Every structure is written in C-alpha cells, then in structure tokens.
Amino acid sequence: MCGFVGCFDLSSGSAPIAEGLKEELRAQVLEMSKKIRHRGPDWSGVYTGDNAILSHERLSIVDPLSGKQPLVSDDEKIILAANGEIYNHKEIRSQFDGTYKFRTGSDCEVIIPLYKKYRESGDFTKMIEELSGIFAFALYDSENDVYLIARDEIGVIPLYQGWDKAGRYYVASELKALEGDCQTIEEFPNGCYLYSGKLSHGLETSNDVSGKPVKWYKRNWETYENVKNSPKATDDKGEIINPAVIEKVRNGLEAAVKAQLMSDVPYGVLLSGGLDSSIIAAVTQKYSKKRVETDSKEAAWWPQLHSFAVGLEGSPDLVAAKKAADYIGTVHHEVHFTIQEALDALPDVIYHIETYDITTVRASTPMYLLARVIKSMGIKMVLSGEGSDELFGGYLYFHKAPDAQEFHEELVRKMSKLHLYDCLRANKSLMAWGVEGRVPFLDKEFIDIAMGLNPTDKMSIAVPEPVEGPATKSHQRIEKWILRKAFEDLLPADICWRQKEQFSDGVGYSWIDTLKKMTEEKVSDAEFARRENRFPVNPPKTKEEYYYREIYSRLFPSDSAARCVPHEAGVACSTAKALEWDAAWKNMDEPSGRAINGVHTNAY
C-alpha cells in the first residue's frame, strides 16, 4: 500500500513540456505528493519525463529492499506508480520467464509486462482481469507517449483525478493532493481504466471519443435473473440439502485469506469480536505458522499472530473480542479510548478520511486511534472483515427485505458503493499512520462465489422451530446464516452466532450518543436553518452532519471536493432505495443499527 501523484500533459501532441515549465511542474508534484506521505513513509521516488511526472510515496510490505517506485521496465520505456497489492504476482511472473527481465521483487512490477502483452491488442479489460488484488496504478508508456490509469474492481484502493487551469490531467491516491492545484476534482471510478492512446482495432473498450474511464469489471451476478436459480444450500424449512454450497463458501474464503498473507513485514488482524473479523482471525491463525510465499515449506518470520480491538471501557466489542482471541489463540491487544480523546481527534480524522459522511466519521475515529497503536508496535499490515455485510446481507435492515429479488438487488447496490464508505474508512483510517489494511472478503474470486449464491440462502427467512406438542412456531433465521454455518467449528458458539453489531456501535454506544448530543449543542438552530445557503452543494440533513461539514469545508474548501462525498438518505447503513421496505423508515435518517426496532436486541 502506498500513495502516488501523476501529472500528464499530452495536449501539445508529441512536443515535450518546456524545460522551465517541467521543473516548475516537478516541484509542484513533489509538494502534492508530500501531502500523502503518511501513506508511504518508507521511501519517496519521482520520475520526470517529456510529458509526464510521477511521484510515489512507498509503504514497503513486499520486497522492502528493492521494490521502490516508480518502477521502470527492463527496456526503461515504461514507468509505473502503483498503490496496492497483487496477490497472484508469482503466477503472473511465471508467464514471462525468458521474455521479460524483472528488476525487483515487487508484486506490482507484473503490471508492466502485462501491459506489454496487451498493448498491441488494446484489450486492457483482459489485462486487468488477470490481476488478483487491490490496486490503483498510473502507467506511462514513454515510447508511445500514452498513459493507462486503472483501479481495482471494488475500489478498495482510493484514487482521484483532476484537471488544472491549463487542462493538465492529474491522478492521486487521495483528494488532498489535488485540492488547491486542480480546478476540478473527481473520484476515479472503481472497476475502470482510462487509456489516453487511440485503439485502432475497433474494440468497444476504446475511449477515443469520450475520454472517460472504461468499465472493465462486469459480472453476471449483477442481475438477479442470473442467480435466482443457483443451487440452494437449504430447503424452505431451513434444512441443509446441499452441504457443498456451504463448503464452497468455506474453501473460497480460506483461499482468499491465505493468498493475502504474503508479507515481508510483521502483520496482524483486526478483531472486533463480531462474526466477520473473528472468521478472518481464525483462518489467518490457521496459516500463520508458515510463510505462504514458499507454499508453507518455510516457517513464518513472525509466527505469533497479534490481534487488535478498540473500544470504550467495557464496550460490547472489547468483551467479545477477548473471548474470540482466547479461543483462536492470538496475542491479543485491547486499545481503550476515551470519548474526549475521540472528540479531539475528529478534525484529524476528517482530514485523513476526506469525507463528512456521518457513518464513516463515527466508525473511522476509533479505527484511526487504533491504527496509531498498531503502528507503534511495528505492525505494518492488518487483515480485517470489511465487505462481508455487503456480500451476505449482514446489516440488520436486511431482515425487512420483502423478497429475494429486492434482497439481492440491494446487495448489488451496496457492493457498488463500498468504495464510498467501508473501504474508504478501512483504507484511509489505517493509512493515516502507514498501516495497510487487507480485506479477504473482497477478494475478486470470493466475491463471485458469495454474490453467485442463491439469495434465499443469505436471507433472514422464517423457518419452522419445533416446540412441545403438535403445534409449531417459526422464527427468523439470523443474518449471514450460511457464513456462520461455514465456519462454526472455528469459533465459540456465542461469537459465531452473535448478532450483527455495527463497528461504530460496538466500540461503545455512548460514543454515538455523545456525538449526537455534542453536535446538537454546537450547531445552533439558526445556523442549521441557513444550511442551504452555507452549503449549497449537498446541504447537511442533520446537525451532526453540519458539524462534520464545517470541519471538512475548512480543510477542503472547493465545491469539487464537496461533491466527492456521498450524500444519500438511509437507515442502519441502507441505501435510499431500501427505505421503501418499511413505512417507519420514510422520515428516518440514522445509520446506527439500533435504529432497527424489533431486530436489534438493544433497540430503542
């Protein structure tokens, strides 16, 4: 995981940038890059070409000694700045034995020979599909004076694009690098690429006319019709009729975790005590004794697995995390924070996460505080459970889904927005302190498994529950039942079957209650009444959002920056469309899981 800034000026055709302007732009790009040095505190590098400047800030996880960037091809004509991890880089490397001379052990260097392989055909969709990992990259082909920009399928890795007053094109790992230098800033869309050259082969992927990013990531599970007849694990009574479906979930996730354990530095796991993080911790522990890079033939360099939990004293997550850690056998660390410490950190948190979204700010603050402690212990990479709720319908509002089609289509909507919320929080909160977060649930291959399941196997459907006598009653199956069933042997029962607790709730209910009370007092009724005049772009819907927006606007004053933040009504992390499921939600806009009365055990 790293950070980069790229500046491209191809408007003058083949004429290179004048030397004086080039030096000026180089100095500017270096200043922009310094703003994201927290993402890469281990090394800085810069490439200056005729029409492109690439600056890179490196966090070394794989090949710390020789993998500094920007990377340069064996013929020195292709330059690459990449942020992320390519988990199948060894398999890709084997393709190019004898045809490409690798200069480093960096997992990201495989992007260069892949580009060479597909450059002539221009089939960059096929090229990027070969990559299994989380990534954003900017590649410059100096021989042909063209660039290729791309971002991973879900948008785990952040990427922004912008244009300055002279029309020059920029990309950067965080918005703050572009703010003040670019007139217009946008998020680079996830699952897309942008190629500046012209494709002469008539491919649909050509963007010669529009100049807009092209979608490379497309899946048939995005349409309900393609999954409604998938094999079912259970019958209508909830009885298991096809255990192979459950086994496929188990095997797929274990393979994803194992692949993502490649590391040449100490790593750990985030453990909240909820289902998702506990599964990731348990599977990681299974593989942690051996180095996955050598097919488990070599003992791990850091054989003890450390787990980390954060919360207010006595919070639900801390209690559950300790129980899970004791069972799994990790070296466990509790990080306690006070409400005042969290309140003091809010401006720094908003600066790093670059959003004023209520849910994200609430959850990012404890994670930001946790990341600082993790870094202080020498840990540079952690695995976490992000993405599971979007794959399996884990949020409590999914209990109210009216049918399988609505349930699945909401999952697809949630998956399409992950880069705006959970992925943004996990990446930027951790990278604020130079800690890389990996998300096995969002492994490309596992996504296909989980999203390809029959939706009814993931729903909280009513199933019969036997009682004494001839009569029967029914109960609603717990959210993410199939995932719990797949891993129930690895976890204590009260962790495996623990109800969903959203991260911002689980760290301590008084955290959210204090935020709501504090912002109600800080923002006057008069200020809130004038919110549309103060913030014409995305006017705040609540006083809590107004308070965060005030901080954000001081840090990122442009309208472009404001538009980069999502602004959608919802309840308990739902999309706006799902508000139609329950009439009681119509005028509700509260992201806490406790808002779902009758489902959350502590609802009020």
C-alpha positions in Angstrom: 0.0 0.0 0.0 1.4 3.4 -1.0 0.4 6.7 -2.4 1.2 8.4 -5.7 0.6 11.5 -7.8 0.7 11.7 -11.5 0.7 14.7 -13.8 0.2 14.2 -17.6 0.3 16.9 -20.3 -0.3 15.4 -23.6 -2.3 18.3 -25.1 0.7 19.5 -27.1 0.9 16.3 -29.2 4.4 14.9 -29.4 6.1 18.1 -28.2 7.7 17.7 -24.8 6.9 20.1 -21.9 9.4 23.1 -22.0 12.2 22.6 -19.5 11.4 25.6 -17.4 7.7 24.5 -17.0 8.8 21.0 -16.5 10.9 22.0 -13.4 8.0 24.0 -12.1 5.6 21.2 -12.5 8.0 18.7 -10.9 8.3 20.9 -7.9 4.5 21.2 -7.7 4.0 17.4 -8.0 6.5 16.9 -5.2 4.6 19.2 -3.0 1.4 17.5 -3.8 3.0 14.1 -3.1 4.2 15.3 0.4 0.6 15.7 1.4 0.1 12.0 1.2 3.5 10.9 2.7 1.6 9.3 5.6 0.6 6.6 3.1 4.2 5.8 2.2 6.7 6.8 4.9 9.3 4.3 3.9 10.6 5.8 0.6 9.9 8.6 -1.9 10.6 8.5 -5.7 9.9 10.6 -8.7 10.0 10.2 -12.5 10.2 13.2 -14.8 9.6 12.5 -18.5 8.8 14.7 -21.5 5.1 14.8 -20.9 4.6 13.0 -17.6 5.7 13.3 -14.0 5.1 10.5 -11.5 5.8 10.8 -7.7 5.5 7.9 -5.3 5.4 7.5 -1.6 6.1 3.9 -0.5 5.0 1.7 2.3 7.1 -1.4 1.9 5.3 -4.6 2.6 6.6 -6.9 -0.2 10.3 -6.7 -1.2 11.3 -3.8 1.1 14.9 -3.6 -0.2 14.5 -3.3 -3.9 10.8 -2.6 -4.7 11.0 1.2 -4.5 8.8 3.1 -7.1 8.2 4.4 -9.6 9.0 1.1 -11.2 10.8 1.1 -14.6 10.6 -1.6 -17.3 13.6 -3.7 -18.4 13.9 -1.5 -21.5 13.4 1.7 -19.5 10.5 2.8 -21.6 7.5 2.1 -19.3 7.1 3.7 -15.9 4.7 2.6 -13.2 3.4 4.1 -10.0 1.2 1.7 -8.2 -0.7 1.5 -4.9 -1.9 -1.8 -3.5 -1.0 -5.5 -3.7 -1.1 -8.1 -6.5 -1.7 -11.4 -4.7 -1.1 -13.6 -7.7 2.1 -11.9 -8.8 4.1 -15.1 -8.7 1.8 -16.9 -11.1 1.9 -13.9 -13.5 5.7 -13.7 -13.2 5.9 -17.3 -14.4 4.2 -16.3 -17.7 7.2 -14.1 -18.6 10.1 -16.4 -17.9 12.7 -15.7 -20.5 10.7 -12.8 -22.1 10.9 -10.1 -19.5 13.7 -9.4 -17.1 12.2 -8.3 -13.7 14.2 -5.7 -12.0 12.6 -6.0 -8.5 10.7 -8.5 -6.3 7.8 -6.1 -6.1 4.4 -7.7 -6.7 3.3 -4.6 -8.6 6.0 -4.9 -11.3 4.0 -7.6 -13.1 1.7 -4.9 -14.3 4.5 -3.8 -16.7 4.9 -7.0 -18.7 1.1 -7.5 -18.7 0.8 -4.1 -20.3 3.4 -5.0 -22.9 1.5 -8.2 -23.6 -1.9 -6.4 -24.2 -0.6 -3.1 -25.6 -0.9 -4.0 -29.3 -4.4 -5.5 -29.0 -5.6 -2.8 -26.6 -7.7 -5.3 -24.7 -7.0 -3.7 -21.3 -10.1 -5.3 -19.8 -8.5 -8.7 -20.3 -5.2 -7.4 -19.0 -6.6 -6.1 -15.7 -8.8 -9.2 -15.2 -5.5 -11.1 -14.9 -4.7 -9.2 -11.7 -6.0 -10.6 -8.4 -5.5 -7.9 -5.7 -6.3 -4.4 -4.6 -4.8 -1.7 -6.6 -4.7 1.6 -8.3 -2.0 2.5 -10.8 -0.7 5.0 -13.2 1.4 3.7 -16.1 3.2 5.9 -18.6 4.5 4.5 -21.9 7.2 6.9 -22.8 7.8 5.3 -26.2 4.2 5.9 -27.4 3.6 8.9 -25.1 0.4 7.4 -23.6 -0.8 6.6 -20.1 -3.0 3.9 -18.6 -4.8 4.5 -15.3 -6.8 1.8 -13.5 -8.5 1.0 -10.2 -9.5 -2.3 -8.6 -12.9 -3.8 -9.1 -14.5 -2.7 -5.7 -12.4 0.4 -5.1 -10.6 -0.8 -2.0 -7.7 1.4 -3.0 -8.6 5.1 -3.3 -7.9 7.1 -6.5 -8.9 10.6 -7.6 -8.5 12.5 -10.8 -8.3 16.2 -11.5 -7.6 18.9 -14.1 -5.7 22.2 -13.5 -6.5 25.5 -15.2 -4.2 24.7 -18.1 -6.1 21.4 -18.8 -3.3 19.2 -17.5 -4.6 15.8 -16.1 -3.7 14.6 -12.6 -4.3 11.4 -10.6 -3.6 11.0 -6.9 -4.2 8.5 -4.2 -6.0 11.0 -2.0 -8.1 14.1 -2.7 -5.9 16.3 -0.5 -3.0 16.0 -3.0 -5.2 17.6 -5.7 -7.1 20.2 -3.7 -5.8 23.7 -4.4 -4.0 22.8 -7.6 -6.8 21.3 -9.6 -9.9 23.3 -10.7 -12.0 20.2 -10.9 -11.6 17.0 -8.8 -13.5 13.7 -9.2 -13.1 10.3 -7.7 -11.7 7.9 -10.3 -14.4 5.2 -10.7 -13.8 1.8 -9.3 -13.5 -1.2 -11.7 -12.5 1.2 -14.5 -9.5 2.1 -16.6 -8.5 5.1 -18.7 -6.2 4.9 -21.7 -5.0 8.0 -23.4 -4.0 6.4 -26.7 -6.1 5.5 -29.7 -7.1 1.9 -30.3 -7.1 1.0 -34.0 -8.7 -2.4 -33.7 -12.3 -1.3 -33.3 -12.6 -2.5 -29.7 -15.6 -1.4 -27.7 -13.1 -0.5 -24.9 -11.7 2.4 -26.9 -12.4 5.7 -25.2 -11.1 7.8 -28.1 -14.2 9.9 -28.3 -15.4 10.3 -24.7 -12.1 10.4 -22.9 -14.0 8.9 -19.9 -12.9 5.8 -17.9 -14.0 2.5 -19.3 -15.6 -0.2 -17.1 -13.5 -3.3 -17.1 -15.2 -5.1 -14.2 -18.6 -6.7 -15.2 -20.2 -9.7 -13.7 -23.4 -11.7 -14.5 -24.4 -11.8 -10.8 -25.2 -8.1 -11.0 -28.6 -9.3 -12.5 -31.0 -11.2 -10.2 -32.1 -13.5 -13.1 -28.6 -15.0 -13.2 -28.6 -16.0 -9.5 -32.2 -16.8 -8.7 -31.8 -20.4 -9.8 -28.3 -21.0 -8.2 -28.1 -24.3 -6.2 -29.6 -23.8 -2.7 -27.9 -25.0 0.5 -31.2 -25.3 2.4 -34.8 -26.1 1.7 -37.8 -23.9 2.6 -37.7 -25.3 6.1 -34.1 -24.3 6.6 -32.8 -27.9 6.5 -29.5 -28.4 4.8 -29.9 -30.2 1.5 -26.7 -29.3 -0.3 -23.7 -29.0 2.0 -21.4 -28.5 -1.0 -22.7 -24.9 -1.2 -21.6 -24.2 2.3 -18.3 -25.9 1.7 -17.7 -23.7 -1.3 -18.1 -20.6 0.9 -15.6 -22.0 3.4 -13.0 -23.0 0.8 -13.3 -19.8 -1.1 -12.7 -17.5 1.9 -9.9 -19.6 3.3 -8.1 -19.4 -0.1 -8.6 -15.7 -0.1 -7.1 -15.3 3.3 -4.1 -17.5 2.5 -3.4 -15.5 -0.7 -3.5 -12.2 1.2 -1.0 -13.3 3.8 2.0 -12.6 1.6 4.2 -10.2 3.5 7.8 -9.5 4.3 7.0 -7.4 7.3 5.0 -8.1 10.6 1.3 -8.3 10.2 -1.8 -8.7 12.5 -5.6 -8.9 12.4 -8.3 -6.5 13.5 -10.6 -8.3 15.9 -13.8 -6.6 17.0 -15.4 -9.9 18.3 -18.0 -9.8 15.6 -18.5 -12.7 13.2 -16.6 -11.3 10.2 -13.4 -10.2 11.9 -13.4 -13.4 14.1 -13.6 -15.6 11.0 -10.7 -13.7 9.3 -8.6 -14.0 12.6 -9.4 -17.7 12.9 -8.4 -18.5 9.3 -5.3 -16.3 9.5 -4.2 -18.2 12.6 -4.6 -21.5 10.7 -2.0 -20.3 8.1 0.2 -18.0 10.3 2.8 -20.6 11.3 4.2 -20.9 7.8 5.2 -18.5 5.0 2.6 -18.7 2.3 5.2 -17.4 -0.2 7.0 -20.7 -0.1 3.9 -23.0 -0.2 4.1 -23.4 3.6 7.5 -25.1 3.5 9.2 -22.4 5.5 8.4 -21.3 9.0 6.8 -17.9 9.3 9.2 -15.0 10.1 6.7 -13.7 12.7 4.9 -16.9 13.9 2.8 -15.4 16.6 -0.4 -13.7 15.3 -1.4 -10.5 17.1 -4.9 -9.3 17.2 -6.2 -5.8 18.0 -9.5 -4.5 19.3 -10.6 -0.9 20.2 -13.4 0.4 22.3 -14.5 2.4 25.3 -14.0 0.7 28.6 -16.5 -2.2 28.9 -17.8 -1.9 25.3 -19.5 -4.8 23.6 -16.7 -5.3 21.1 -13.9 -5.5 23.7 -15.7 -8.2 25.7 -16.5 -10.3 22.6 -13.0 -9.7 21.0 -11.3 -11.0 24.2 -13.4 -14.2 24.1 -12.7 -14.7 20.4 -9.0 -14.1 20.8 -8.7 -16.5 23.7 -10.4 -19.2 21.7 -8.4 -18.6 18.5 -5.1 -18.3 20.3 -3.9 -14.9 19.2 -1.7 -12.5 21.2 -4.5 -10.0 21.9 -4.3 -6.3 22.5 -7.1 -4.1 23.7 -6.9 -0.4 22.9 -9.1 1.8 25.2 -10.0 5.3 24.2 -12.0 8.0 26.0 -14.8 10.0 24.4 -12.7 13.2 24.8 -9.8 11.6 23.0 -12.1 10.7 20.1 -13.7 14.1 20.0 -10.2 15.8 20.0 -9.2 13.6 17.0 -12.2 14.5 14.8 -10.5 17.2 12.7 -7.6 14.9 12.0 -9.9 12.0 11.2 -11.9 14.1 8.7 -8.7 15.4 7.1 -7.5 11.8 6.5 -10.7 10.1 5.5 -11.8 13.1 3.3 -15.5 12.8 4.0 -18.3 14.2 6.1 -20.5 11.2 5.9 -21.9 10.5 9.4 -21.4 6.7 9.4 -17.9 6.9 8.2 -16.8 9.6 10.6 -18.3 7.7 13.6 -16.6 4.5 12.7 -13.3 6.0 11.4 -12.4 7.7 14.6 -11.9 4.6 16.8 -10.1 2.9 13.9 -7.8 5.9 13.5 -6.9 5.8 17.1 -6.3 2.1 16.9 -4.1 2.4 13.9 -1.7 4.6 15.7 -1.2 2.0 18.4 -0.8 -0.8 15.8 1.9 1.2 14.0 3.7 1.9 17.3 4.1 -1.9 17.8 5.8 -2.3 14.5 2.9 -3.9 12.6 2.6 -2.6 9.0 -0.3 -4.7 7.7 -3.6 -6.0 9.1 -6.4 -8.1 7.8 -10.0 -7.1 8.5 -13.5 -8.3 7.9 -14.8 -5.4 5.7 -17.2 -6.4 2.9 -19.0 -9.4 4.5 -22.1 -7.5 5.2 -22.4 -6.3 1.6 -21.9 -9.8 0.3 -24.2 -11.7 2.7 -26.8 -9.1 3.8 -25.4 -8.7 7.3 -26.9 -5.3 8.2 -29.9 -5.6 10.4 -32.2 -3.8 7.9 -31.9 -6.7 5.6 -34.3 -8.6 7.9 -37.0 -6.4 6.3 -36.2 -7.3 2.7 -39.6 -8.2 1.1 -38.3 -10.9 -1.3 -35.2 -12.5 -2.7 -35.0 -10.1 -5.7 -35.1 -7.0 -3.5 -32.6 -8.6 -1.2 -30.1 -9.4 -4.0 -30.5 -6.1 -5.8 -29.8 -4.2 -2.5 -26.6 -6.3 -2.2 -25.6 -5.2 -5.7 -26.3 -1.6 -4.8 -24.3 -1.9 -1.6 -21.3 -3.5 -3.4 -21.3 -0.7 -5.9 -21.0 1.9 -3.1 -18.4 0.1 -0.9 -15.6 2.4 -2.1 -17.5 5.4 -0.7 -18.0 4.0 2.8 -16.4 0.9 4.4 -13.4 0.6 2.0 -12.7 4.3 2.3 -12.8 4.1 6.1 -10.7 1.0 6.3 -8.0 2.2 3.9 -7.7 5.9 4.9 -8.1 5.4 8.7 -5.3 2.9 8.7 -3.1 4.6 6.1 -3.2 7.8 8.1 -0.5 6.0 10.2 1.1 4.0 7.4 -0.7 0.7 8.2 -2.0 -1.3 5.3 -5.5 -2.9 5.5 -6.3 -6.1 3.5 -9.9 -7.3 3.0 -10.1 -11.0 2.2 -14.0 -10.9 1.9 -13.5 -8.6 -1.1 -11.1 -11.0 -2.9 -12.2 -11.0 -6.6 -12.7 -14.7 -6.7 -14.6 -14.9 -3.4 -16.9 -12.1 -4.4 -18.0 -14.2 -7.4 -18.7 -17.1 -5.0 -20.6 -15.1 -2.5 -22.6 -13.0 -4.9 -23.4 -16.1 -7.0 -25.2 -17.8 -4.2 -28.9 -18.3 -4.3 -30.2 -15.2 -2.4 -32.6 -17.2 -0.3 -29.6 -18.9 1.4 -28.5 -15.5 2.6 -31.8 -14.1 3.7 -33.2 -14.0 7.2 -36.2 -16.1 6.2 -38.8 -17.5 8.5 -38.1 -21.2 9.3 -40.1 -23.6 11.4 -38.9 -24.0 15.0 -40.2 -27.2 16.8 -42.0 -26.8 20.1 -43.5 -29.3 22.5 -46.8 -30.8 21.2 -48.2 -30.9 17.7 -48.1 -27.2 17.1 -45.1 -25.4 15.6 -44.0 -21.9 15.5 -41.5 -20.1 13.3 -38.5 -17.8 13.9 -36.4 -15.6 11.6 -33.1 -17.0 10.7 -30.1 -14.9 11.9 -28.4 -12.7 9.3 -25.4 -14.3 7.5 -26.6 -17.7 8.5 -24.7 -19.5 5.7 -21.4 -17.8 6.6 -21.8 -18.7 10.2 -22.6 -22.3 9.4 -19.5 -22.5 7.2 -17.1 -21.5 10.0 -18.9 -22.6 13.2 -16.2 -25.1 14.0 -13.6 -22.4 14.2 -15.3 -20.1 16.7 -17.0 -20.3 20.1 -20.8 -20.5 19.7 -21.6 -17.2 21.3 -19.2 -15.4 18.8 -20.3 -17.4 15.8 -24.0 -16.7 16.4 -23.5 -13.1 17.8 -25.9 -10.6 16.3 -24.6 -8.0 13.9 -23.1 -5.0 15.7 -22.0 -2.1 13.5 -18.5 -1.0 14.3 -19.4 2.5 15.4 -22.0 0.9 17.8 -19.8 -1.9 19.1 -17.0 0.3 20.3 -19.4 1.7 22.8 -22.9 3.1 22.5 -22.1 6.2 24.4 -19.7 7.3 21.6 -22.6 7.8 19.2 -24.9 9.2 21.8 -22.2 11.8 22.8 -21.6 12.8 19.2 -25.3 13.4 18.6 -25.6 15.4 21.9 -22.5 17.4 21.3 -23.3 18.4 17.7 -26.9 19.3 18.7 -25.4 21.8 21.2 -22.6 23.1 18.9 -24.8 23.8 15.9 -27.4 26.5 16.6 -30.9 26.3 15.2 -30.2 29.5 13.3 -27.1 28.0 11.6 -28.9 24.9 10.7 -31.8 26.8 9.2 -29.4 28.6 6.9 -27.6 25.3 5.9 -28.6 25.5 2.2 -27.0 29.0 2.0 -23.9 27.9 3.8 -23.5 24.6 1.9 -25.4 24.8 -1.4 -23.6 21.6 -2.5 -25.1 18.6 -0.6 -26.8 20.6 2.3 -26.5 18.7 5.6 -29.5 16.8 6.7 -28.7 16.8 10.4 -26.8 18.9 12.9 -24.3 16.1 13.3 -23.6 16.2 9.6 -23.4 20.0 9.6 -20.7 19.9 12.3 -18.6 17.5 10.3 -19.2 19.5 7.1 -17.9 22.6 8.8 -14.6 20.9 9.6 -14.4 19.4 6.1 -15.0 22.7 4.3 -12.1 24.3 6.2 -9.8 21.5 5.0 -11.2 21.1 1.5 -13.0 24.3 0.5 -13.7 23.6 -3.2 -17.1 22.6 -4.5 -15.4 19.8 -6.3 -14.2 18.3 -3.0 -17.7 18.6 -1.5 -19.2 16.7 -4.5 -16.8 13.8 -4.0 -18.6 12.9 -0.8 -21.7 10.6 -1.0 -25.0 12.2 0.2 -27.8 9.7 0.5 -30.6 9.0 3.0 -30.6 5.7 4.7 -31.3 3.7 7.9 -28.7 1.4 9.6 -26.4 1.7 6.5 -29.1 1.0 3.9 -29.3 2.6 0.5 -32.1 5.1 -0.1 -34.0 2.5 -2.2 -34.2 0.2 0.8 -36.2 2.8 2.7 -39.2 1.6 0.8 -39.1 -1.7 2.7 -40.6 -0.2 5.9 -43.0 2.7 6.2 -41.5 3.6 9.6 -38.2 4.4 7.8 -39.6 7.0 5.5 -38.6 10.0 7.5 -35.7 8.4 9.4 -32.0 9.1 8.6 -30.0 7.3 11.2 -27.1 5.0 10.3 -26.9 3.2 13.7 -28.0 -0.4 13.8 -30.0 0.4 16.9 -32.5 2.2 14.7 -33.9 -1.1 13.5 -36.5 -1.7 16.2 -37.6 -5.3 16.7 -34.4 -6.7 15.2 -31.5 -5.2 17.3 -31.5 -6.7 20.8 -30.8 -3.3 22.3 -33.1 -1.3 20.0 -34.9 1.7 21.5 
